[in-house]
């Protein structure tokens, strides 16, 4: 697929949070309207809870994994394992590249040791989404 990484940065530059920038850039590939994806991922920015949780960019990529793999079978949920496998791989590779998946650790809060900027986290998460989730897309 043609990379969309620069589109993620453009979205972040106009005010999308990190999760929205990643998830909204690829939402068409998982059949979700951009306005809906924007709303669904709004609370995932800033590492959930004011930098306390998982990086928003990688969270956005994991939302895409669930949207790609979920069967939506409410009567007999049967696709969790496939979604978990993809999100686990995204998290593993992101952590291997950056040393953490926790926003405040990535930003050096409390340590002064910045591991990765938001822009670089967004780029990394977008590249992982492209390679792990959408490598077969045109």
MARPA-567754 format. One record per residue: residue number from 0; x, y, z of N, C-alpha, C in turn; residue in three letters. Coordinates in steps of 0.2 Angstrom, whole numbers, padded with zeros to 4 digits, m for minus. Layout:
  resi     nX     nY     nZ    caX    caY    caZ     cX     cY     cZ  resn
   NUM      X      Y      Z      X      Y      Z      X      Y      Z   ALA
...
***
This chain:
  resi     nX     nY     nZ    caX    caY    caZ     cX     cY     cZ  resn
     0   0004  m0006   0000   0000   0000   0000   0004   0006   0000   UNK
     1   0002   0011  m0003   0005   0018  m0002   0005   0020   0005   UNK
     2   0010   0022   0007   0011   0025   0014   0006   0031   0016   UNK
     3   0003   0031   0021  m0001   0037   0023   0002   0040   0030   UNK
     4   0008   0039   0031   0011   0041   0037   0011   0049   0037   UNK
     5   0012   0052   0032   0012   0060   0032   0005   0062   0033   UNK
     6   0000   0059   0031  m0007   0061   0033  m0008   0060   0040   UNK
     7  m0005   0056   0044  m0006   0055   0051  m0003   0062   0054   UNK
     8   0002   0064   0052   0005   0070   0055   0001   0076   0053   UNK
     9  m0001   0076   0047  m0005   0082   0045  m0012   0083   0050   UNK
    10  m0015   0077   0051  m0020   0077   0056  m0018   0079   0063   UNK
    11  m0013   0077   0065  m0011   0079   0072  m0009   0086   0072   UNK
    12  m0006   0089   0067  m0005   0096   0066  m0011   0100   0067   UNK
    13  m0016   0098   0064  m0023   0102   0065  m0027   0101   0071   UNK
    14  m0024   0097   0075  m0028   0096   0082  m0030   0089   0084   UNK
    15  m0030   0084   0079  m0031   0077   0081  m0027   0075   0086   UNK
    16  m0029   0071   0091  m0024   0068   0096  m0021   0062   0093   UNK
    17  m0016   0060   0096  m0012   0054   0093  m0016   0048   0091   UNK
    18  m0021   0046   0095  m0025   0040   0093  m0029   0042   0087   UNK
    19  m0032   0048   0087  m0036   0050   0081  m0032   0051   0075   UNK
    20  m0026   0053   0076  m0022   0054   0070  m0021   0047   0066   UNK
    21  m0019   0042   0070  m0018   0036   0067  m0024   0032   0065   UNK
    22  m0029   0032   0069  m0035   0028   0068  m0039   0031   0062   UNK
    23  m0040   0038   0062  m0044   0041   0057  m0040   0041   0050   UNK
    24  m0034   0040   0050  m0030   0040   0043  m0032   0033   0040   UNK
    25  m0033   0028   0043  m0034   0021   0040  m0042   0019   0041   UNK
    26  m0046   0023   0044  m0053   0021   0046  m0057   0018   0039   UNK
    27  m0055   0021   0034  m0058   0018   0028  m0057   0011   0026   UNK
    28  m0051   0009   0028  m0049   0002   0027  m0052  m0003   0032   UNK
    29  m0056  m0001   0037  m0059  m0005   0042  m0067  m0003   0041   UNK
    30  m0069   0001   0037  m0076   0002   0036  m0079   0007   0041   UNK
    31  m0075   0011   0044  m0078   0016   0049  m0078   0023   0046   UNK
    32  m0083   0027   0047  m0083   0034   0045  m0078   0038   0049   UNK
    33  m0075   0043   0046  m0070   0046   0050  m0073   0050   0056   UNK
    34  m0078   0053   0055  m0081   0057   0061  m0083   0052   0067   UNK
    35  m0085   0046   0065  m0086   0041   0071  m0080   0039   0074   UNK
    36  m0075   0037   0070  m0068   0035   0072  m0065   0041   0077   UNK
    37  m0066   0047   0074  m0063   0053   0078  m0066   0053   0085   UNK
    38  m0073   0052   0086  m0076   0051   0092  m0074   0045   0096   UNK
    39  m0074   0040   0093  m0072   0033   0097  m0065   0034   0100   UNK
    40  m0061   0037   0097  m0054   0037   0099  m0052   0044   0103   UNK
    41  m0057   0048   0104  m0055   0055   0107  m0052   0054   0114   UNK
    42  m0055   0049   0118  m0053   0048   0125  m0046   0044   0126   UNK
    43  m0043   0042   0120  m0037   0038   0120  m0031   0042   0119   UNK
    44  m0032   0049   0118  m0026   0053   0117  m0023   0055   0124   UNK
    45  m0017   0057   0123  m0013   0059   0129  m0012   0053   0134   UNK
    46  m0011   0048   0131  m0010   0042   0135  m0015   0040   0140   UNK
    47  m0021   0041   0138  m0027   0039   0143  m0025   0042   0150   UNK
    48  m0029   0046   0153  m0029   0048   0160  m0023   0053   0161   UNK
    49  m0022   0057   0156  m0017   0062   0157  m0010   0059   0157   UNK
    50  m0008   0055   0152  m0002   0052   0151   0000   0046   0155   UNK
    51  m0005   0044   0159  m0004   0038   0164  m0004   0032   0160   UNK
    52  m0007   0031   0154  m0008   0025   0151  m0005   0024   0145   UNK
    53  m0007   0019   0141  m0004   0018   0134  m0004   0023   0129   UNK
    54   0001   0024   0126   0002   0029   0121  m0004   0029   0116   UNK
    55  m0007   0035   0115  m0013   0036   0111  m0011   0033   0104   UNK
    56  m0006   0035   0101  m0004   0032   0094  m0005   0025   0093   UNK
    57  m0002   0021   0098  m0002   0014   0098  m0009   0012   0100   UNK
    58  m0012   0015   0104  m0019   0013   0105  m0024   0014   0099   UNK
    59  m0022   0019   0095  m0026   0020   0089  m0025   0014   0084   UNK
    60  m0019   0012   0084  m0017   0006   0079  m0021   0000   0082   UNK
    61  m0021  m0001   0088  m0025  m0007   0091  m0032  m0006   0090   UNK
    62  m0035   0000   0090  m0042   0000   0088  m0043  m0002   0081   UNK
    63  m0038   0000   0077  m0039  m0003   0070  m0038  m0010   0069   UNK
    64  m0034  m0013   0074  m0034  m0021   0074  m0040  m0024   0075   UNK
    65  m0044  m0021   0081  m0050  m0024   0082  m0055  m0023   0077   UNK
    66  m0055  m0017   0074  m0060  m0016   0069  m0059  m0021   0063   UNK
    67  m0052  m0022   0061  m0051  m0026   0056  m0053  m0034   0057   UNK
    68  m0052  m0036   0063  m0052  m0043   0064  m0059  m0045   0067   UNK
    69  m0063  m0041   0071  m0069  m0042   0074  m0074  m0045   0069   UNK
    70  m0077  m0050   0071  m0083  m0052   0067  m0090  m0049   0069   UNK
    71  m0089  m0045   0075  m0095  m0042   0077  m0101  m0046   0080   UNK
    72  m0099  m0052   0081  m0104  m0057   0083  m0106  m0057   0090   UNK
    73  m0111  m0053   0092  m0113  m0052   0098  m0116  m0058   0102   UNK
    74  m0119  m0063   0098  m0122  m0069   0102  m0116  m0074   0104   UNK
    75  m0111  m0074   0100  m0105  m0078   0101  m0099  m0075   0099   UNK
    76  m0096  m0071   0104  m0090  m0067   0102  m0085  m0072   0100   UNK
    77  m0082  m0072   0094  m0077  m0077   0092  m0071  m0075   0089   UNK
    78  m0070  m0068   0089  m0064  m0066   0085  m0059  m0062   0090   UNK
    79  m0060  m0063   0097  m0055  m0059   0101  m0048  m0062   0100   UNK
    80  m0047  m0068   0099  m0040  m0071   0099  m0036  m0068   0093   UNK
    81  m0040  m0067   0087  m0037  m0064   0082  m0035  m0057   0083   UNK
    82  m0040  m0053   0086  m0039  m0046   0087  m0033  m0045   0092   UNK
    83  m0033  m0049   0097  m0028  m0049   0103  m0021  m0050   0099   UNK
    84  m0021  m0055   0095  m0014  m0057   0092  m0011  m0051   0088   UNK
    85  m0015  m0048   0084  m0013  m0042   0081  m0011  m0036   0085   UNK
    86  m0015  m0035   0090  m0013  m0029   0095  m0007  m0031   0099   UNK
    87  m0006  m0037   0101   0000  m0039   0104   0006  m0038   0100   UNK
    88   0006  m0040   0094   0011  m0039   0089   0013  m0031   0088   UNK
    89   0008  m0027   0088   0009  m0020   0087   0012  m0017   0093   UNK
    90   0009  m0019   0099   0012  m0017   0106   0020  m0019   0106   UNK
    91   0021  m0026   0105   0028  m0028   0105   0033  m0024   0101   UNK
    92   0031  m0024   0095   0035  m0020   0090   0036  m0013   0092   UNK
    93   0031  m0010   0094   0032  m0003   0097   0036  m0002   0103   UNK
    94   0035  m0007   0107   0039  m0007   0113   0047  m0008   0112   UNK
    95   0048  m0013   0107   0055  m0015   0105   0058  m0009   0102   UNK
    96   0054  m0005   0098   0057   0001   0095   0059   0007   0100   UNK
    97   0054   0008   0104   0054   0014   0108   0055   0013   0116   UNK
    98   0056   0007   0118   0057   0006   0125   0051   0006   0130   UNK
    99   0046   0008   0128   0040   0008   0132   0034   0009   0127   UNK
   100   0028   0008   0130   0021   0010   0127   0017   0014   0131   UNK
   101   0020   0016   0137   0017   0021   0142   0019   0028   0140   UNK
   102   0014   0032   0139   0015   0039   0137   0020   0043   0141   UNK
   103   0019   0043   0148   0023   0047   0152   0030   0045   0152   UNK
   104   0031   0038   0151   0038   0036   0150   0041   0038   0143   UNK
   105   0037   0038   0138   0040   0040   0132   0041   0047   0132   UNK
   106   0038   0051   0135   0039   0058   0136   0044   0060   0141   UNK
   107   0046   0056   0145   0051   0057   0150   0049   0061   0156   UNK
   108   0042   0060   0157   0039   0063   0163   0042   0060   0170   UNK
   109   0045   0064   0174   0048   0062   0180   0055   0060   0179   UNK
   110   0057   0058   0173   0064   0056   0172   0068   0061   0168   UNK
   111   0065   0065   0164   0068   0070   0160   0071   0066   0154   UNK
   112   0071   0060   0153   0073   0056   0148   0068   0054   0142   UNK
   113   0067   0059   0137   0062   0058   0132   0064   0052   0128   UNK
   114   0060   0047   0127   0062   0041   0123   0059   0043   0116   UNK
   115   0054   0046   0115   0051   0047   0108   0046   0053   0108   UNK
   116   0046   0057   0103   0041   0063   0103   0034   0060   0101   UNK
   117   0029   0064   0102   0022   0062   0099   0023   0061   0092   UNK
   118   0026   0065   0088   0026   0064   0081   0029   0058   0079   UNK
   119   0035   0056   0082   0038   0050   0081   0034   0044   0083   UNK
   120   0030   0044   0088   0026   0039   0090   0020   0038   0085   UNK
   121   0018   0043   0083   0012   0043   0078   0015   0039   0071   UNK
   122   0021   0042   0069   0024   0039   0063   0025   0031   0064   UNK
   123   0028   0029   0070   0029   0022   0072   0023   0018   0072   UNK
   124   0018   0021   0075   0012   0017   0075   0008   0016   0069   UNK
   125   0009   0022   0065   0006   0021   0058   0010   0016   0054   UNK
   126   0016   0016   0054   0020   0011   0050   0019   0004   0052   UNK
   127   0018   0003   0059   0016  m0004   0062   0009  m0006   0059   UNK
   128   0004  m0001   0059  m0003  m0002   0056  m0002  m0004   0049   UNK
   129   0002  m0001   0045   0003  m0002   0038   0006  m0009   0037   UNK
   130   0011  m0011   0041   0014  m0017   0040   0011  m0023   0043   UNK
   131   0008  m0022   0049   0004  m0028   0052  m0003  m0029   0050   UNK
   132  m0006  m0023   0049  m0013  m0024   0047  m0015  m0023   0040   UNK
   133  m0012  m0019   0036  m0014  m0017   0030  m0009  m0019   0024   UNK
   134  m0004  m0023   0025   0001  m0024   0020  m0001  m0027   0014   UNK
   135  m0007  m0030   0014  m0010  m0033   0008  m0015  m0028   0004   UNK
   136  m0016  m0022   0007  m0020  m0017   0004  m0017  m0014  m0002   UNK
   137  m0021  m0012  m0006  m0018  m0008  m0012  m0016  m0001  m0011   UNK
***
